[in-house]
Amino acid sequence: MFDDADYDELLRLARVFGEYERAMSLLTEREKMVQHLFCMEMLSVDEIAARLDITPKEVRAAMLSARDALKSGE
């Protein structure tokens, strides 16, 4: 049976998803990919660099850029 607690949880999840979508819209495609590989697949900087065929320095730059974009978008 669907009750008020279920409805509240759905609203909370919708808000979280909306915040996530808004945050991701602030990032470039490279930043999104780096964040995904780091957070979801738990790859190291060197592994991400190898996967994306970029340098570790570029990976770190994308991570810092993503962090700054997300902070400024708050």
Helices and strands as residue ranges (DSSP letters): H 4-25, H 29-39, H 45-52, H 56-72
